[in-house]
Amino acid sequence: MTLETWRKWRPHVEREGMGFVAAPEYRVFPTRERPLKPYEAAVRASSHTRELIRDLDPELVVADILTVAAALAAELEARPWATLVPHVLPVGEPGFPVYSVGAVYPRTRAGKRLWQLARPLLTSGERLGREELNGARARVGLPPLQDVHGGISRRLALVATFPQLEYPRRWTPSVRVTGPLVWEQPFGDVELPPGDDPLVMVAPSTSQDPHHRLMRAALEGLAGEPVRVLATTNRRPPPRPLPAPSNARVVDWLSYARSMPRCDAVVCHAGHGTLARALASGAPVVACPHAGDMAENAARVRWAGVGVSLPRRFQTPGGVRLAVRRLLGDPGYAERAAAIRDWSDRHDGARIAADAVEELAARGRGYPAVTRRRLPSPR
C-alpha cells in the first residue's frame, strides 16, 4: 500500500505502516496574476502520478473524488481504479434538491416536482463540468466521456458516509455506501470542565472561520447555560484572545474519538469528518455550515433528525444558545444519534471498503471475487 499525498502527512502515513510518496503541490485555484485553465493542476500532476504507477506497478488505484490527476493517470496506464467519496454522494436524481445549497429532500410530491422543474439549471452546470473535464482528458490523450460526473469510477465508488444520511435513490452495483472512513491524529485525553451538566463540544473547521466567529458565538451564547462547554481551536491561534466563561474549557487540540463519546451535543461547521465522528459517538449535532459541502451535510442532519442547523446569519450567541437548548430539550435527537452509533459499532466502514477494493482487484486479476458484505437498511 502506497499513499501519494502532501509532504506534511508523511509522518502519519508511515506511522500507519504505508509507503509514502510526495504528491506535487500545485496552485489549484486561479488568481488574477496567475489564471488557470480548468483542471490545469490535475493535468500537470497526472504525469507525475503516471510515472509513480509505472514504478509501483499496482493492481489497483484508489483516487479521492477531488484528485482527478490520479484517475487520469490510472486510465492512461490501463489500471483499474476506484473512487473514494469521503462524504455523501454528490450525484443528484430527479426530485433531489440541488446539491450543496442546503435544501432538504422534499417530503411531498409537490416538492419533488418543483425540484424536478429546477433540474435543467443543475444539468447545465453538470454539462459544463463534463466539457471542462473532457478538455483535460484531451490534453493528456484520453477520449471524451459522455457521462457527467466523469471523475467517479464506473467500476467502484466507495461512498464513505452513513446510509442514514443518504436520500432514497436507485443505487447501481458499482456504488457502495461503506460507512465513514474516519482517522485522526493520535492524542491523549484532555481535562473536561468540572461538574455533571450536559457536555457540549465546540469543534470548528480546520479550514474555515479563521477568526473563530463560531467559537466566540458559542462561548458567549452558552455562558450561564446549565451546560459544560469543551471547545478546541484546532491549532489555529485566534487573532485575539478567546474569553472562556466559567463553564467552559478551551484547548488547542483534542481527540474527537476520545472526547465526543462523552458529549451530549456537538457544535460544528458540519465538515463531514467532524460530523461523522460525532454521530459515530452518538452525539447529536448543531450544524453551522460555512462553505463547500457543509450546507449539504447540514441538510442531511436535519433530514435524518440527528441535529439542527444554523445558517450563517443565525450563527450568533443567541442562535447557538437556542439551537443547543432545542437539541438537549428533545430526547429524539439523542435517540436517533445513538441509533447511528449502534449501527456504526456493527459495521466497520474500513473493512467494508477494503473488501470492495479487494473484490475489484481480484476481478482485474481474474481471481474469484470475495464475498460482498451487504449493508442492511438503515431505517
C-alpha positions as CSV (number, residue, x, y, z in Angstrom):
1,M,0.0,0.0,0.0
2,T,1.4,3.3,-1.1
3,L,-0.2,6.7,-0.4
4,E,0.6,9.7,-2.6
5,T,-0.3,12.9,-0.7
6,W,1.2,16.2,0.6
7,R,4.5,16.1,2.4
8,K,3.0,17.3,5.7
9,W,1.3,14.0,6.1
10,R,4.4,11.8,5.7
11,P,4.9,11.0,9.4
12,H,1.3,9.9,9.8
13,V,1.3,7.8,6.7
14,E,4.5,6.0,7.7
15,R,3.3,5.5,11.3
16,E,0.2,3.7,9.8
17,G,2.6,1.3,8.0
18,M,2.1,2.6,4.4
19,G,4.6,3.7,1.9
20,F,4.7,7.5,1.3
21,V,5.2,9.4,-2.0
22,A,5.1,13.2,-2.0
23,A,2.4,14.5,-4.4
24,P,3.1,17.6,-6.5
25,E,1.7,20.6,-4.7
26,Y,0.5,23.0,-7.4
27,R,-1.7,26.0,-7.1
28,V,-5.2,24.7,-7.5
29,F,-7.3,27.9,-7.6
30,P,-6.7,30.7,-10.1
31,T,-5.7,34.2,-9.1
32,R,-5.7,37.5,-11.1
33,E,-2.0,37.2,-11.5
34,R,-2.0,33.5,-12.3
35,P,-5.1,32.4,-14.2
36,L,-5.5,28.7,-14.6
37,K,-7.4,26.6,-17.2
38,P,-10.0,24.2,-15.8
39,Y,-8.2,21.1,-14.4
40,E,-4.8,22.6,-15.3
41,A,-3.3,21.5,-11.9
42,A,-4.7,18.0,-12.4
43,V,-3.3,17.7,-15.9
44,R,0.2,18.7,-14.7
45,A,0.0,16.4,-11.7
46,S,-1.2,13.4,-13.8
47,S,2.2,13.0,-15.4
48,H,3.9,12.7,-12.0
49,T,1.3,10.1,-10.8
50,R,1.6,8.2,-14.1
51,E,5.3,7.7,-13.5
52,L,4.6,6.6,-10.0
53,I,2.1,4.0,-11.3
54,R,4.6,2.7,-13.7
55,D,7.2,2.4,-11.0
56,L,4.9,0.7,-8.4
57,D,3.1,-1.5,-10.9
58,P,-0.1,-1.5,-8.7
59,E,-3.0,-3.8,-9.3
60,L,-5.5,-1.1,-8.4
61,V,-5.6,2.7,-7.9
62,V,-7.9,4.4,-5.4
63,A,-8.4,8.1,-6.0
64,D,-10.3,10.7,-4.0
65,I,-13.1,12.2,-5.9
66,L,-11.3,15.5,-6.0
67,T,-7.9,14.1,-7.1
68,V,-8.7,13.8,-10.8
69,A,-5.0,13.5,-11.6
70,A,-4.8,10.0,-10.1
71,A,-7.8,8.9,-12.1
72,L,-6.4,10.3,-15.3
73,A,-3.1,8.6,-14.6
74,A,-4.6,5.2,-13.8
75,E,-6.7,5.3,-17.0
76,L,-3.6,6.3,-19.1
77,E,-1.8,3.3,-17.7
78,A,-4.8,1.0,-18.2
79,R,-5.1,0.2,-14.5
80,P,-8.5,-0.4,-12.7
81,W,-9.3,2.5,-10.4
82,A,-11.9,3.2,-7.8
83,T,-13.2,6.5,-6.4
84,L,-13.3,7.3,-2.8
85,V,-16.2,9.8,-2.0
86,P,-15.5,10.9,1.6
87,H,-19.0,12.4,2.1
88,V,-22.5,11.9,0.8
89,L,-22.8,11.1,-2.9
90,P,-22.9,14.4,-4.9
91,V,-24.9,12.9,-7.7
92,G,-28.5,14.0,-7.9
93,E,-31.6,12.3,-9.2
94,P,-34.9,13.7,-10.4
95,G,-36.7,15.3,-7.4
96,F,-33.5,15.8,-5.5
97,P,-32.7,19.4,-4.3
98,V,-29.6,21.0,-5.9
99,Y,-26.5,19.6,-4.2
100,S,-24.7,21.9,-1.7
101,V,-27.4,24.6,-1.5
102,G,-28.6,23.4,1.9
103,A,-32.1,22.4,0.9
104,V,-33.6,19.2,2.4
105,Y,-35.0,16.3,0.4
106,P,-38.7,17.1,-0.3
107,R,-41.3,15.1,1.7
108,T,-44.2,15.7,-0.7
109,R,-44.8,15.0,-4.4
110,A,-45.3,18.8,-5.0
111,G,-41.8,19.5,-3.5
112,K,-40.2,16.8,-5.7
113,R,-42.0,18.2,-8.7
114,L,-40.6,21.7,-8.0
115,W,-37.0,20.4,-7.8
116,Q,-37.5,18.4,-10.9
117,L,-38.6,21.6,-12.8
118,A,-35.4,23.2,-11.5
119,R,-33.2,20.4,-12.6
120,P,-32.3,22.0,-16.0
121,L,-30.4,24.7,-14.1
122,L,-28.3,22.0,-12.4
123,T,-27.8,19.9,-15.6
124,S,-26.3,23.0,-17.4
125,G,-23.6,23.2,-14.7
126,E,-23.0,19.4,-15.0
127,R,-22.6,19.7,-18.8
128,L,-20.1,22.5,-18.3
129,G,-18.2,20.3,-15.9
130,R,-18.2,17.5,-18.4
131,E,-16.8,19.8,-21.1
132,E,-14.1,21.0,-18.8
133,L,-13.1,17.5,-17.7
134,N,-13.1,16.3,-21.3
135,G,-10.8,19.2,-22.2
136,A,-8.4,18.0,-19.6
137,R,-8.7,14.4,-20.9
138,A,-8.0,15.6,-24.4
139,R,-4.8,17.4,-23.1
140,V,-3.5,14.1,-21.7
141,G,-4.6,12.0,-24.6
142,L,-7.8,10.3,-23.4
143,P,-11.1,10.2,-25.2
144,P,-14.1,12.2,-24.1
145,L,-16.8,10.9,-21.8
146,Q,-20.5,11.2,-22.4
147,D,-21.5,10.9,-18.8
148,V,-21.4,13.7,-16.3
149,H,-19.6,13.1,-13.1
150,G,-16.8,11.6,-15.1
151,G,-14.4,11.8,-12.1
152,I,-16.3,9.0,-10.4
153,S,-15.2,5.5,-11.4
154,R,-17.9,3.4,-13.1
155,R,-16.3,0.2,-11.7
156,L,-16.3,1.1,-8.0
157,A,-17.2,4.2,-6.0
158,L,-16.8,4.0,-2.2
159,V,-19.3,6.4,-0.6
160,A,-17.8,6.8,2.9
161,T,-20.8,8.1,4.8
162,F,-23.7,6.8,6.9
163,P,-26.5,5.3,4.8
164,Q,-28.8,7.2,7.2
165,L,-27.6,10.4,5.7
166,E,-28.3,9.3,2.1
167,Y,-31.5,10.3,0.4
168,P,-33.6,7.4,-1.2
169,R,-32.2,6.7,-4.6
170,R,-31.6,3.9,-7.1
171,W,-28.2,2.5,-6.3
172,T,-26.1,1.0,-9.0
173,P,-24.0,-2.1,-8.2
174,S,-20.7,-0.2,-8.6
175,V,-21.6,2.2,-5.8
176,R,-21.0,1.0,-2.2
177,V,-22.1,3.0,0.9
178,T,-19.5,1.8,3.3
179,G,-20.0,3.9,6.3
180,P,-17.5,6.6,7.2
181,L,-13.7,6.1,7.0
182,V,-12.6,8.1,10.0
183,W,-9.0,8.7,11.0
184,E,-7.4,11.2,13.3
185,Q,-4.0,12.0,14.7
186,P,-3.2,10.2,17.9
187,F,-3.7,12.4,21.0
188,G,-4.4,11.8,24.7
189,D,-7.2,12.8,26.9
190,V,-8.0,16.4,27.9
191,E,-9.4,17.7,31.2
192,L,-13.1,18.3,31.0
193,P,-14.9,21.2,32.6
194,P,-16.0,20.2,36.1
195,G,-19.5,19.2,37.0
196,D,-22.3,16.9,35.9
197,D,-24.2,19.2,33.5
198,P,-24.6,18.1,29.8
199,L,-21.3,18.4,27.9
200,V,-21.3,20.4,24.7
201,M,-18.3,20.3,22.4
202,V,-17.5,23.2,20.0
203,A,-15.5,21.7,17.2
204,P,-14.8,24.3,14.4
205,S,-13.5,23.6,11.0
206,T,-9.7,23.5,10.4
207,S,-10.1,25.3,7.1
208,Q,-13.0,27.8,7.6
209,D,-13.7,30.6,10.0
210,P,-10.1,31.8,10.7
211,H,-11.4,34.5,13.1
212,H,-13.2,31.9,15.2
213,R,-16.6,33.6,14.8
214,L,-18.5,30.4,15.7
215,M,-16.3,29.7,18.7
216,R,-16.9,33.2,20.1
217,A,-20.6,32.9,19.5
218,A,-20.8,29.6,21.2
219,L,-18.7,30.6,24.2
220,E,-20.8,33.8,24.7
221,G,-24.1,32.1,24.0
222,L,-23.6,29.2,26.3
223,A,-22.2,31.2,29.2
224,G,-24.6,30.9,32.1
225,E,-26.4,27.9,30.5
226,P,-26.7,24.7,32.5
227,V,-24.1,23.0,30.4
228,R,-20.4,22.4,30.3
229,V,-18.5,23.5,27.2
230,L,-15.4,21.9,25.8
231,A,-14.0,23.9,22.8
232,T,-11.0,23.5,20.7
233,T,-9.2,25.9,18.4
234,N,-7.8,23.0,16.4
235,R,-4.3,24.5,16.5
236,R,-5.4,27.8,14.8
237,P,-4.4,30.6,17.2
238,P,-7.2,33.2,17.4
239,P,-6.4,36.7,16.2
240,R,-7.5,38.0,19.6
241,P,-8.0,36.3,22.9
242,L,-11.0,34.0,23.3
243,P,-12.6,34.7,26.7
244,A,-13.8,31.4,28.3
245,P,-16.7,31.6,30.7
246,S,-16.6,29.7,34.0
247,N,-18.5,26.7,32.5
248,A,-16.1,26.3,29.5
249,R,-12.7,25.0,28.8
250,V,-10.8,26.0,25.6
251,V,-8.0,23.7,24.4
252,D,-5.6,23.9,21.5
253,W,-6.3,20.3,20.3
254,L,-8.1,17.2,21.4
255,S,-9.0,13.7,20.2
256,Y,-12.6,13.6,18.9
257,A,-12.6,9.8,19.2
258,R,-11.8,10.1,23.0
259,S,-13.9,13.1,23.8
260,M,-17.0,13.0,21.6
261,P,-18.5,9.8,23.2
262,R,-18.7,11.8,26.5
263,C,-20.6,14.7,24.8
264,D,-24.3,15.3,24.8
265,A,-24.1,17.7,21.8
266,V,-21.5,18.9,19.2
267,V,-21.5,22.3,17.7
268,C,-19.5,22.3,14.4
269,H,-19.2,23.7,10.9
270,A,-20.6,20.4,9.5
271,G,-17.5,19.2,7.7
272,H,-18.1,15.6,7.0
273,G,-15.2,14.2,9.1
274,T,-16.3,16.0,12.3
275,L,-20.0,15.2,11.6
276,A,-19.3,11.5,11.1
277,R,-17.2,11.3,14.2
278,A,-19.9,13.0,16.3
279,L,-22.6,10.7,15.0
280,A,-20.4,7.6,15.4
281,S,-20.1,8.7,19.0
282,G,-23.8,9.1,19.4
283,A,-23.7,12.8,19.8
284,P,-26.4,14.9,18.0
285,V,-25.2,18.0,16.2
286,V,-25.7,21.7,15.8
287,A,-24.5,22.1,12.2
288,C,-23.3,25.6,11.3
289,P,-22.2,25.4,7.7
290,H,-19.7,27.8,6.0
291,A,-18.5,26.5,2.6
292,G,-18.0,23.5,0.3
293,D,-20.2,20.6,1.2
294,M,-21.1,21.8,4.7
295,A,-24.5,23.2,3.7
296,E,-25.4,19.8,2.2
297,N,-24.2,17.9,5.3
298,A,-26.3,20.3,7.4
299,A,-29.3,19.5,5.3
300,R,-28.7,15.7,5.7
301,V,-28.5,16.3,9.5
302,R,-31.9,17.9,9.5
303,W,-33.4,15.3,7.2
304,A,-32.1,12.4,9.3
305,G,-33.3,14.1,12.6
306,V,-29.9,13.8,14.2
307,G,-29.4,17.5,14.8
308,V,-30.4,21.1,13.9
309,S,-28.7,23.5,11.5
310,L,-27.9,27.2,11.7
311,P,-27.5,29.3,8.6
312,R,-24.6,31.7,8.8
313,R,-26.8,34.7,9.6
314,F,-28.0,32.9,12.7
315,Q,-24.6,31.8,13.9
316,T,-24.8,34.3,16.8
317,P,-24.6,33.9,20.6
318,G,-28.4,33.8,20.7
319,G,-28.7,31.5,17.7
320,V,-26.3,28.9,19.2
321,R,-27.9,29.1,22.6
322,L,-31.4,28.4,21.2
323,A,-30.1,25.6,18.9
324,V,-28.4,23.8,21.8
325,R,-31.5,24.2,24.0
326,R,-33.6,22.7,21.3
327,L,-31.1,19.8,20.8
328,L,-30.9,19.0,24.6
329,G,-34.6,19.6,25.2
330,D,-35.8,16.9,22.7
331,P,-34.6,13.4,23.5
332,G,-35.4,12.3,20.0
333,Y,-32.2,13.8,18.6
334,A,-30.1,11.9,21.0
335,E,-32.0,8.7,20.4
336,R,-31.5,8.9,16.6
337,A,-27.8,9.8,17.0
338,A,-27.5,6.8,19.3
339,A,-29.1,4.6,16.7
340,I,-26.4,5.7,14.2
341,R,-23.7,5.0,16.8
342,D,-25.1,1.5,17.3
343,W,-25.1,0.9,13.5
344,S,-21.5,2.2,13.3
345,D,-20.5,-0.3,16.0
346,R,-21.8,-3.1,14.0
347,H,-20.4,-2.0,10.6
348,D,-16.7,-1.4,10.1
349,G,-16.5,1.1,7.2
350,A,-12.8,0.4,6.7
351,R,-13.3,-3.3,6.4
352,I,-16.3,-3.0,4.1
353,A,-14.3,-0.6,1.8
354,A,-11.3,-2.9,1.9
355,D,-13.4,-5.9,0.9
356,A,-14.8,-3.9,-2.1
357,V,-11.4,-2.8,-3.2
358,E,-10.0,-6.4,-3.0
359,E,-13.0,-7.6,-4.9
360,L,-12.3,-5.2,-7.7
361,A,-8.6,-6.1,-7.7
362,A,-9.5,-9.8,-7.8
363,R,-11.7,-9.3,-10.8
364,G,-8.8,-7.5,-12.5
365,R,-6.5,-10.5,-11.9
366,G,-9.2,-13.0,-12.9
367,Y,-9.4,-14.5,-9.4
368,P,-12.8,-15.4,-7.8
369,A,-14.4,-12.3,-6.1
370,V,-14.5,-12.1,-2.4
371,T,-17.9,-12.4,-0.7
372,R,-19.6,-9.0,-0.6
373,R,-21.0,-7.7,2.7
374,R,-24.5,-6.4,2.2
375,L,-25.5,-3.4,4.3
376,P,-28.9,-3.6,6.0
377,S,-31.4,-0.8,5.5
378,P,-30.7,2.0,8.0
379,R,-34.4,2.6,8.6
